[in-house]
Amino acid sequence: MSYLDPRAGQTSGDEMDAPVPAWHADDEARPQHLGDVTEQDRKGPGKRRAGKSAKGRAGRNLPAAIVVGLSLVLLVLASLVVWPPAFIGLIVVASCAGAWEMANALRKTGAKAPLIPLMAGAAVMTALAYYDGADSLVIGLAVTILAAVVWRLADGFAAVRRDFTAILMVAVYVPFLLSFAILLQQPDADQDGRWRVLCTLLAVVLSDTGGYASGVFLGRHKMAPSISPGKTWEGFAGSICASAIGSALLLYFLLDIPSYWGLLFGAVISVVAVVGDLAESMLKRDLGVKDMSNLLPGHGGVMDRLDSILFAVPTAYLLFAVIYANLL
């Protein structure tokens, strides 16, 4: 997600991914240089090599990004609308893939978060959230952390002290937060659960799209240049407006929730989505990586698509609880 400053003469990786706004792109076009001008940038547009035409300036493959992005969107929609139980499996796969990417990325710091207990814990947390709600999800998180710590005890207490922060980060940041998407879907006796999930995801998409458009045409003032050089305050304002207005319509027509609640919902989701995007950008800068992995051609890793969603789903869960409590 990027809010571009047209005068800056730089283009972030998000401009590449803009045709697929449903999945967030990291805005670091040059994480190795942290904003330095590369040799490719010194060449004028007419001097670019002919073989690069299929790729954006961030080196991403446009056709692959579009195909993969649309495929993911259709997969999520099908799992929500056509066969809702498939959504559970989708969350398990995404949680395990995200945990794997995070654990591998954190190895650059010397920490070794054990993959087997963390990935098993991701599946357990998702199942507990589905069958027994939020309280069991917290228990699942505690059991996952304990299992990972015991696993590392095989290498001694020094290994546990070194790796505990990485274990905690992987367990909380990926499967725990993402499992709130399951809580959003449950209980689904009235079939509203799938619409709650859909409204949340679309609020993130609207935030991304509104921020991109506003940044391109109005962006002037940098928002967080040391973390994400492409983001501007004008783009941030566009994100909030687009998400708030769109959510007001979505919640009214899909969930029969008054529009003023929809405005609040969209605005808050937009803010936390931007914070989530910035958080992962900062993490990747600290680790010195461009993408968490290359699992998704043209997009990077699963975590590069989940950055904003991870913060949005638990926030949406709390917001819907407040909304329903006030509407009763």
C-alpha positions in Angstrom: 0.0 0.0 0.0 1.6 3.2 -1.1 0.7 6.9 -1.1 2.9 8.2 -3.8 4.4 11.7 -4.0 4.4 12.6 -7.7 7.2 15.2 -7.2 9.6 12.8 -5.5 10.8 11.2 -8.7 10.6 7.8 -7.0 8.1 5.0 -7.5 7.5 2.4 -4.8 6.8 -1.3 -5.3 3.1 -0.6 -4.7 2.6 1.2 -8.0 3.5 -2.1 -9.5 0.9 -3.9 -7.5 -1.9 -1.3 -7.7 -3.9 -3.2 -10.4 -4.5 -5.9 -7.7 -5.5 -3.7 -4.6 -7.0 -6.6 -2.7 -3.6 -7.9 -1.7 -1.2 -5.4 -0.2 2.2 -4.8 -1.7 5.2 -3.7 0.3 6.2 -0.2 -0.6 9.9 -0.8 -0.4 11.2 -0.6 -3.9 14.8 -0.7 -2.8 15.2 -2.2 0.7 18.9 -2.9 0.2 19.5 0.8 -0.5 17.0 2.4 1.8 16.0 5.0 -0.8 19.3 5.3 -2.6 19.1 5.9 -6.3 20.1 2.8 -8.3 21.9 2.6 -11.6 18.6 1.7 -13.2 17.0 4.9 -11.9 19.8 7.0 -13.4 18.8 5.8 -16.8 16.1 7.6 -18.5 12.8 5.8 -19.4 14.1 5.5 -23.0 17.2 3.7 -21.9 15.6 0.8 -20.0 16.3 -2.6 -21.5 13.7 -4.0 -23.7 13.5 -7.2 -21.7 12.3 -5.4 -18.6 9.0 -4.3 -20.1 6.9 -6.9 -18.3 8.3 -5.9 -14.9 7.7 -2.8 -12.8 10.4 -0.6 -11.4 10.5 -2.7 -8.3 11.4 -5.7 -10.3 7.9 -7.4 -10.0 6.3 -9.3 -12.8 3.0 -7.5 -13.7 1.2 -10.4 -15.5 2.1 -12.8 -12.6 1.1 -10.3 -10.0 -2.3 -9.8 -11.6 -3.0 -13.5 -12.1 -1.9 -14.5 -8.6 -3.8 -11.5 -7.0 -7.0 -12.3 -8.8 -6.7 -16.0 -8.0 -6.3 -15.2 -4.4 -9.3 -12.9 -4.4 -11.5 -15.5 -6.1 -10.3 -18.2 -3.7 -11.3 -16.1 -0.6 -14.6 -15.2 -2.1 -15.4 -18.8 -3.0 -14.5 -20.0 0.5 -16.8 -17.4 2.1 -19.8 -17.5 -0.2 -19.8 -20.9 -2.0 -18.5 -23.2 0.7 -17.8 -21.4 4.1 -16.0 -24.4 5.7 -13.2 -24.0 3.2 -12.4 -20.7 4.8 -11.2 -22.5 7.8 -8.7 -24.5 5.7 -7.6 -21.3 4.0 -6.8 -19.6 7.3 -4.8 -22.7 8.4 -2.7 -22.7 5.2 -2.1 -18.9 5.4 -1.2 -19.1 9.1 1.3 -22.0 8.6 2.8 -20.3 5.6 3.1 -17.0 7.4 4.7 -18.7 10.5 7.2 -20.4 8.2 8.1 -17.1 6.5 8.4 -15.2 9.8 10.6 -17.9 11.4 12.9 -18.0 8.4 13.2 -14.2 8.2 14.0 -13.9 11.9 16.9 -16.4 11.5 18.8 -13.4 10.1 18.9 -12.1 13.7 20.4 -15.4 15.0 17.1 -16.4 16.6 15.7 -19.9 15.8 12.0 -20.1 16.2 11.1 -23.8 16.0 8.9 -24.4 13.0 7.2 -27.7 13.9 5.5 -26.6 17.1 4.7 -23.1 15.7 3.0 -24.4 12.6 1.2 -27.1 14.6 0.1 -24.4 17.0 -1.2 -22.3 14.0 -3.5 -25.1 13.1 -4.6 -25.7 16.7 -5.4 -22.0 17.3 -7.5 -21.9 14.1 -9.4 -25.0 15.2 -9.9 -23.8 18.7 -11.2 -20.4 17.5 -13.7 -22.2 15.2 -15.0 -24.7 17.8 -14.8 -22.8 21.0 -14.3 -19.1 20.5 -11.9 -16.4 21.8 -11.2 -17.9 25.2 -9.9 -21.1 23.7 -7.9 -19.2 21.1 -5.9 -17.5 24.0 -5.4 -21.0 25.5 -4.1 -22.2 22.1 -1.7 -19.3 22.0 -0.3 -20.1 25.4 0.0 -23.8 24.6 1.8 -23.0 21.3 4.3 -20.8 23.0 4.9 -23.4 25.8 5.4 -26.1 23.2 7.9 -24.0 21.3 9.9 -23.2 24.4 10.0 -26.8 25.5 11.2 -27.7 22.0 14.1 -25.2 22.3 15.0 -26.6 25.8 16.7 -29.4 24.0 19.5 -26.9 23.2 19.6 -25.5 26.7 18.3 -22.5 28.6 20.6 -20.2 26.6 18.8 -21.1 23.4 15.4 -20.4 25.1 16.6 -17.0 26.3 17.8 -16.2 22.8 14.8 -17.5 20.9 11.9 -16.6 23.2 11.2 -13.2 21.6 11.2 -14.7 18.1 8.8 -17.5 19.3 6.5 -15.0 20.9 6.5 -12.8 17.8 5.8 -15.6 15.3 3.0 -17.1 17.5 1.2 -13.8 18.1 1.8 -11.9 14.9 0.7 -14.6 12.5 -1.7 -17.4 13.7 -3.1 -15.6 16.7 -4.1 -12.4 14.9 -5.2 -14.2 11.8 -7.5 -16.5 13.8 -9.7 -13.5 14.5 -10.9 -13.9 11.0 -12.5 -17.2 12.2 -14.1 -15.4 15.1 -15.5 -12.9 12.7 -17.2 -15.7 10.8 -18.6 -17.3 13.9 -21.3 -17.8 15.0 -22.8 -18.0 11.5 -26.3 -19.3 12.2 -27.7 -16.1 10.7 -25.2 -16.2 7.7 -23.8 -12.8 8.8 -20.4 -14.2 9.6 -19.2 -14.4 6.0 -20.4 -10.8 5.4 -18.5 -9.6 8.4 -15.3 -11.1 7.0 -16.1 -9.8 3.5 -16.8 -6.3 4.8 -13.5 -6.3 6.7 -11.4 -7.4 3.8 -13.1 -4.9 1.4 -12.5 -2.1 3.9 -8.8 -2.9 3.7 -9.0 -3.0 -0.1 -10.8 0.3 -0.2 -8.2 1.8 2.1 -5.4 0.5 -0.1 -7.1 1.8 -3.3 -8.1 5.2 -1.9 -4.6 5.7 -0.5 -3.0 4.9 -3.8 -5.2 7.2 -5.8 -4.9 10.1 -3.4 -1.2 9.6 -3.1 -0.7 9.7 -6.9 -2.7 12.8 -7.5 -2.4 14.8 -4.2 0.5 13.4 -2.3 2.9 16.0 -1.1 3.9 15.5 2.5 5.8 12.4 3.5 4.2 10.3 6.2 7.0 8.1 7.4 10.0 8.6 5.1 12.4 6.5 7.2 10.1 3.5 7.1 8.1 3.9 3.9 9.3 6.6 1.6 6.2 6.4 -0.7 3.5 7.1 1.9 2.1 10.6 2.2 -0.4 12.2 4.6 -2.7 13.0 1.7 -2.7 9.3 0.7 -3.5 8.4 4.3 -6.5 10.8 4.3 -7.6 9.2 1.0 -7.4 5.8 2.6 -9.6 6.8 5.5 -12.2 8.5 3.3 -12.5 5.6 0.8 -12.7 3.0 3.5 -15.2 4.9 5.6 -17.6 5.7 2.8 -17.3 2.2 1.3 -17.8 0.5 4.6 -20.9 2.7 5.4 -22.5 1.3 2.2 -21.3 -2.3 2.7 -22.4 -2.6 6.4 -25.8 -1.0 5.6 -26.7 -3.2 2.6 -25.0 -6.5 3.7 -25.5 -6.3 7.5 -28.3 -3.8 8.0 -26.1 -1.7 10.2 -26.6 2.1 10.3 -24.3 4.1 8.1 -22.8 6.1 10.9 -21.4 2.9 12.4 -20.1 2.0 9.0 -18.3 5.3 8.7 -16.6 4.7 12.0 -15.8 1.0 11.2 -14.1 1.9 7.9 -12.1 4.8 9.3 -10.7 2.7 12.2 -10.0 -0.3 9.9 -8.1 2.0 7.5 -5.9 3.4 10.3 -5.0 0.0 11.7 -4.4 -1.4 8.2 -1.9 1.4 7.5 -0.2 0.7 10.9 0.0 -3.0 10.0 1.6 -2.2 6.7 4.1 0.2 8.3 4.9 -2.4 10.9 5.9 -5.0 8.4 7.8 -2.5 6.3 9.8 -1.5 9.4 10.5 -5.2 10.2 11.7 -6.0 6.7 13.9 -2.9 6.7 15.4 -4.1 10.0 16.0 -7.6 8.6 17.3 -6.2 5.3 14.9 -8.2 3.1 12.6 -7.0 0.3 10.0 -9.8 0.6 9.3 -12.3 3.3 9.6 -15.1 0.6 8.8 -15.8 -3.0 5.9 -18.1 -2.5 3.5 -15.8 -4.5 5.0 -14.9 -8.0 4.8 -11.1 -8.5 3.8 -10.5 -4.9 6.5 -11.9 -2.7 5.4 -13.9 0.3 2.2 -14.6 2.1 3.1 -12.1 4.8 3.6 -9.4 2.2 -0.1 -9.8 1.5 -1.3 -10.2 5.1 0.5 -7.2 6.6 -2.6 -5.0 6.9 -5.1 -7.8 7.3 -3.4 -9.1 10.4 -4.1 -5.9 12.2 -7.5 -5.4 10.7 -9.3 -8.6 11.6 -8.9 -8.4 15.4 -9.9 -4.8 15.3 -13.0 -5.6 13.2 -13.9 -8.3 15.7 -13.9 -5.8 18.5 -15.7 -3.2 16.5 -18.5 -5.5 15.6 -18.9 -6.5 19.2 -19.3 -2.8 20.1 -21.7 -2.2 17.2 -23.9 -5.1 18.0 -23.9 -4.2 21.8 -25.1 -0.7 21.0 -27.7 -1.8 18.5 -29.5 -4.3 20.8 
